[in-house]
Amino acid sequence: MRVGFAGKVARFFLDSKLTPLVIAASLGLGALALLATPREEEPQIRVPMVDVMVAWPGAEPAEVESRIVVPMERILWGIPGVEHVYSSSRPGLGMVTVRFKVNESNEASLVKV
């Protein structure tokens, strides 16, 4: 029976007395890495988000979307630092939410919008 490269490596580790030592060292290094990694209970991460709402009393959701929301989305995507743009349309109201990259300044993001 012909054994490939992976079979030879597996046979070496099955027959070797170093295998338990390698496993113990791997578990020990993993535990050390887990203990040494700094963690915060509540990290201070800033993700600026801006909601832009436009009212158009009496308009249907499809009309609000096609005339207000879609053009506004295109314009807001052009702002530097924008990561995502979400939108929704309701009767008489269109809302677009712009989410900026992590740790951008809240004030600068508002000024850009």
Secondary structure, 3 states (H helix, E strand, C coil): CCCCHHHHHHHHHHHCCCHHHHHHHHHHHHHHHHHHCCCCCCCCCCCCEEEEEEECCCCCHHHHHHHHHHHHHHHHHCCCCEEEEEEEEECCEEEEEEEECCCCCHHHHHHHC
